[in-house]
Amino acid sequence: MSIHSYLQQHHQHLIQLLEACVNMDSPSRDKEAGDRMAEWFARRFEELTGGRAERIPNSVYGDQVRCVLGSGSRQVLLIGHYDTVWPQGEAARRPFFIREGKAYGPGVYDMKAGVLQAMFALRALAELNRLPADKQVVLLLNSDEEIGSPTSRALVEREASRSLAGFVLEPPMEPDGALKTWRKGSAHFTLRVHGVSAHAGVDHDKGVSAIEELSRLVQYLHGLTDYASGTTVNVGLVKGGIGSNVVADYAEAEVDVRVRTLEEARRIERLFAGLTPSLSGARLTVSGGIRRPPMERTEQVAALFALARKIGAEELGMALQESGTGGVSDGNFAAACGLPTLDGLGAKGGFAHSPEEFVELDEIPRRAALLARLIEEV
């Protein structure tokens, strides 16, 4: 029996489990809810695959889950998360439902369907005796990806350093279901400007406006955006001053930067570190830096995609395309460790982080089969 046929036979079981987990809230900052979700996925993994699941204690957010299948020396890493952007009570307000071949509900697309796809892919490999004896598959499920992976980054990096390839269970690029061979890196900076306050009507000439200084910096920073190279700089939040009749002695701004390469990331960090005020009497402090390094398209990543495209075309009737995005994932951390990483291997659907998010149910067996065959062949 082919892996795809096996997964088609077990499709309804996957949908039943998808309904159960989507109807469980798992917001990133709710440890109690996160721990319940972690335990649920750990138990399902063991039941489905016969592998072993370990909960890694987390004092802040839900526990991380490390699932292992096989005992070979060549490790393949699957990266996912069980937290969602939705608050406690969201599942009760709009529970899982199916309409016209699509499943809806909080977190169904990002990324509970992707996690179950991976578990059923591993189940197929185990039950059909298709997992090579020299391989071990580690499935990491973290609890805080939606808020930047503050407590799980080190775990991702540790497992990435031990692995020969990484597959990320985030959704593909829509509407064509393209796999992601690159992601931009992200940086965040805070600019704080101190000026000199004065009465705007009486002593205007004695003041140094922090807002004026900041406005000059904003214009300069926005001018750094270069679409050709993939660098974007966005000042997204500005505040300062206490009233229109007071020369502002303080202003600050929050800045988002996206870059395609690590070299560009380092250049941007140096540039921000070298910013200086242009107004006499103004002082500037800059904090922040790169939060997620870029996931660059290397020759090894291109080879992973070529393998996926070959499997898709020859076995699954899929004409896979590759793409990239300015959004980030835990794949950024894995790739920065030197791990060849292919992203977008989760469920096909749409409207992530929206009440309209959905997955295409008929696509799940094919996508799960693709992942299983990649694990087998890589």
Order of alpha helices (4+ residues) and beta strands (2+ residues): alpha-alpha-alpha-beta-beta-beta-alpha-beta-beta-alpha-beta-alpha-beta-beta-beta-beta-alpha-beta-beta-beta-alpha-beta-alpha-beta-alpha-beta-beta-beta-alpha
